[in-house]
Amino acid sequence: SLYHDGLARGLHEAVKALDRTDAQLCVISDTIDVPAYEKLVTALCKEHKIHSIKVANSKTLGEWAGLCKYNS
């Protein structure tokens, strides 16, 4: 979805996509510093019946979202 411009990264983009019901899946980290953010995203997922996956590590989630560079 990153190549097709369909990946929302970050809280602001994710909340907008969830609220517009453009999202098909939400991947959220378990290591969020602010519990209100997790509560907001989880509530939007439940309200709009969007599936969500929790990842144990934020670093792993960043790698999946393409927010890292690999040495070549």
N, CA, C and O of each residue as an XYZ file, in Angstrom:
288
protein
N       0.818     -1.205      0.000
C       0.000      0.000      0.000
C       0.857      1.261      0.000
O       0.383      2.328     -0.391
N       2.108      1.152      0.433
C       3.002      2.297      0.402
C       3.252      2.745     -1.030
O       3.347      3.944     -1.296
N       3.359      1.807     -1.945
C       3.621      2.135     -3.341
C       2.394      2.711     -4.030
O       2.531      3.430     -5.019
N       1.221      2.418     -3.543
C      -0.016      2.918     -4.128
C      -0.581      4.108     -3.367
O      -1.740      4.477     -3.555
N       0.234      4.705     -2.512
C      -0.151      5.864     -1.710
C      -1.386      5.581     -0.857
O      -2.277      6.422     -0.743
N      -1.431      4.391     -0.261
C      -2.578      4.036      0.552
C      -2.222      3.768      2.005
O      -3.043      3.263      2.769
N      -0.994      4.107      2.384
C      -0.548      3.825      3.737
C      -0.552      5.101      4.563
O       0.149      6.062      4.245
N      -1.346      5.101      5.624
C      -1.404      6.261      6.530
C      -0.462      5.984      7.688
O      -0.647      5.020      8.431
N       0.560      6.838      7.842
C       1.541      6.658      8.908
C       1.440      7.821      9.873
O       1.319      8.976      9.464
N       1.489      7.508     11.148
C       1.386      8.532     12.170
C      -0.041      8.653     12.674
O      -0.990      8.208     12.029
N      -0.166      9.260     13.829
C      -1.463      9.355     14.486
C      -2.455     10.187     13.683
O      -3.596      9.766     13.490
N      -2.043     11.351     13.215
C      -2.949     12.260     12.508
C      -3.498     11.619     11.223
O      -4.705     11.641     10.984
N      -2.615     11.054     10.407
C      -3.050     10.413      9.169
C      -3.929      9.199      9.450
O      -4.926      8.971      8.766
N      -3.547      8.424     10.465
C      -4.301      7.212     10.785
C      -5.708      7.541     11.275
O      -6.673      6.893     10.871
N      -5.828      8.538     12.137
C      -7.144      8.913     12.660
C      -8.034      9.441     11.530
O      -9.225      9.134     11.484
N      -7.465     10.223     10.631
C      -8.245     10.724      9.493
C      -8.736      9.571      8.617
O      -9.894      9.561      8.198
N      -7.868      8.605      8.339
C      -8.246      7.458      7.510
C      -9.296      6.592      8.207
O     -10.220      6.098      7.559
N      -9.160      6.406      9.517
C     -10.140      5.615     10.261
C     -11.489      6.320     10.314
O     -12.529      5.676     10.181
N     -11.480      7.622     10.505
C     -12.726      8.377     10.601
C     -13.464      8.438      9.262
O     -14.694      8.428      9.231
N     -12.723      8.500      8.167
C     -13.340      8.508      6.841
C     -13.715      7.109      6.383
O     -14.330      6.946      5.329
N     -13.355      6.102      7.161
C     -13.529      4.674      6.855
C     -12.818      4.287      5.563
O     -13.284      3.413      4.832
N     -11.681      4.940      5.281
C     -10.840      4.555      4.158
C      -9.946      3.377      4.527
O      -9.463      2.665      3.647
N      -9.727      3.170      5.806
C      -8.809      2.129      6.276
C      -9.460      0.751      6.188
O     -10.659      0.592      6.415
N      -8.640     -0.231      5.855
C      -9.089     -1.618      5.843
C      -8.483     -2.402      6.996
O      -9.017     -3.430      7.412
N      -7.357     -1.901      7.508
C      -6.649     -2.559      8.599
C      -5.875     -1.501      9.373
O      -5.335     -0.563      8.788
N      -5.826     -1.656     10.682
C      -5.067     -0.742     11.526
C      -4.043     -1.555     12.310
O      -4.392     -2.522     12.987
N      -2.777     -1.156     12.214
C      -1.710     -1.820     12.955
C      -1.205     -0.825     13.982
O      -0.764      0.269     13.627
N      -1.268     -1.198     15.258
C      -0.926     -0.282     16.347
C       0.096     -0.945     17.270
O       0.077     -2.160     17.465
N       0.968     -0.147     17.821
C       2.022     -0.650     18.710
C       1.510     -0.757     20.149
O       0.690      0.049     20.590
N       1.999     -1.749     20.858
C       1.661     -1.904     22.276
C       2.429     -0.928     23.159
O       2.036     -0.689     24.301
N       3.512     -0.364     22.647
C       4.372      0.499     23.453
C       4.095      1.976     23.200
O       5.026      2.757     23.010
N       2.834      2.359     23.194
C       2.453      3.761     23.005
C       2.611      4.490     24.341
O       2.195      3.988     25.385
N       3.218      5.680     24.295
C       3.466      6.446     25.520
C       2.194      7.054     26.108
O       2.053      7.142     27.328
N       1.269      7.474     25.244
C       0.053      8.153     25.696
C      -1.132      7.192     25.559
O      -1.521      6.861     24.439
N      -1.707      6.741     26.669
C      -2.819      5.789     26.601
C      -4.045      6.332     25.881
O      -4.824      5.554     25.331
N      -4.234      7.644     25.873
C      -5.397      8.226     25.200
C      -5.336      8.000     23.692
O      -6.378      7.860     23.050
N      -4.129      7.961     23.114
C      -3.989      7.715     21.680
C      -4.459      6.308     21.331
O      -5.187      6.102     20.360
N      -4.029      5.346     22.143
C      -4.442      3.964     21.905
C      -5.955      3.813     22.062
O      -6.600      3.092     21.300
N      -6.503      4.493     23.048
C      -7.944      4.444     23.292
C      -8.721      5.026     22.108
O      -9.736      4.467     21.694
N      -8.240      6.153     21.564
C      -8.882      6.796     20.426
C      -8.861      5.900     19.193
O      -9.890      5.704     18.546
N      -7.704      5.361     18.871
C      -7.571      4.521     17.685
C      -8.399      3.248     17.829
O      -9.064      2.832     16.880
N      -8.365      2.634     18.992
C      -9.146      1.421     19.235
C     -10.643      1.694     19.127
O     -11.382      0.892     18.556
N     -11.086      2.811     19.666
C     -12.506      3.164     19.603
C     -12.951      3.409     18.158
O     -14.040      2.989     17.767
N     -12.119      4.085     17.367
C     -12.463      4.318     15.962
C     -12.523      3.010     15.183
O     -13.382      2.835     14.318
N     -11.616      2.098     15.488
C     -11.642      0.792     14.826
C     -12.925      0.029     15.152
O     -13.548     -0.563     14.270
N     -13.305      0.050     16.411
C     -14.529     -0.650     16.812
C     -15.771      0.014     16.224
O     -16.692     -0.671     15.778
N     -15.797      1.340     16.224
C     -16.961      2.074     15.727
C     -17.208      1.813     14.246
O     -18.352      1.665     13.817
N     -16.131      1.756     13.469
C     -16.273      1.590     12.020
C     -16.018      0.159     11.557
O     -15.944     -0.108     10.358
N     -15.883     -0.774     12.529
C     -15.681     -2.203     12.251
C     -14.464     -2.437     11.359
O     -14.539     -3.145     10.355
N     -13.350     -1.833     11.742
C     -12.083     -1.989     11.036
C     -11.190     -2.895     11.880
O     -11.020     -2.665     13.077
N     -10.627     -3.913     11.260
C      -9.773     -4.856     11.975
C      -8.493     -4.167     12.426
O      -7.972     -3.290     11.737
N      -7.994     -4.569     13.582
C      -6.751     -3.993     14.096
C      -5.827     -5.102     14.572
O      -6.268     -6.150     15.045
N      -4.531     -4.839     14.433
C      -3.488     -5.764     14.872
C      -2.571     -4.994     15.804
O      -2.215     -3.849     15.526
N      -2.189     -5.617     16.907
C      -1.240     -4.991     17.827
C       0.137     -5.625     17.649
O       0.282     -6.846     17.595
N       1.143     -4.754     17.560
C       2.533     -5.186     17.415
C       3.240     -4.878     18.724
O       3.031     -3.817     19.311
N       4.069     -5.795     19.178
C       4.712     -5.642     20.485
C       5.761     -4.540     20.514
O       6.037     -3.990     21.580
N       6.352     -4.206     19.376
C       7.470     -3.288     19.361
C       7.255     -2.191     18.316
O       6.896     -2.483     17.176
N       7.469     -0.949     18.696
C       7.304      0.170     17.763
C       8.347      0.135     16.650
O       8.076      0.571     15.531
N       9.525     -0.377     16.950
C      10.580     -0.468     15.943
C      10.165     -1.416     14.819
O      10.392     -1.125     13.644
N       9.572     -2.525     15.170
C       9.081     -3.478     14.174
C       8.001     -2.844     13.311
O       7.995     -3.012     12.092
N       7.100     -2.127     13.935
C       6.037     -1.450     13.194
C       6.618     -0.427     12.224
O       6.141     -0.303     11.096
N       7.631      0.299     12.649
C       8.289      1.261     11.774
C       8.936      0.600     10.575
O       8.891      1.135      9.468
N       9.536     -0.560     10.787
C      10.124     -1.309      9.667
C       9.049     -1.760      8.695
O       9.235     -1.672      7.481
N       7.936     -2.237      9.210
C       6.842     -2.668      8.333
C       6.282     -1.502      7.522
O       5.889     -1.672      6.367
N       6.248     -0.324      8.129
C       5.682      0.857      7.459
C       6.668      1.536      6.524
O       6.315      2.496      5.839
N       7.900      1.045      6.490
C       8.883      1.625      5.594
C       9.543      2.875      6.121
O       9.988      3.715      5.339
N       9.616      3.018      7.428
C      10.214      4.198      8.044
C      11.684      3.982      8.405
O      12.214      4.669      9.278
N      12.329      3.055      7.755
C      13.744      2.796      8.042
C      14.500      2.623      6.734
O      13.909      2.413      5.674
N      15.818      2.718      6.835
C      16.679      2.508      5.672
C      17.575      1.322      5.959
O      18.098      1.173      7.064
N      17.744      0.492      4.966
C      18.612     -0.662      5.106
C      19.939     -0.371      4.420
O      19.973      0.283      3.377
N      21.018     -0.848      4.995
C      22.324     -0.703      4.365
C      22.402     -1.639      3.169
O      22.021     -2.807      3.250
N      22.900     -1.112      2.064
C      22.975     -1.957      0.865
C      24.381     -2.411      0.588
O      24.618     -3.128     -0.384
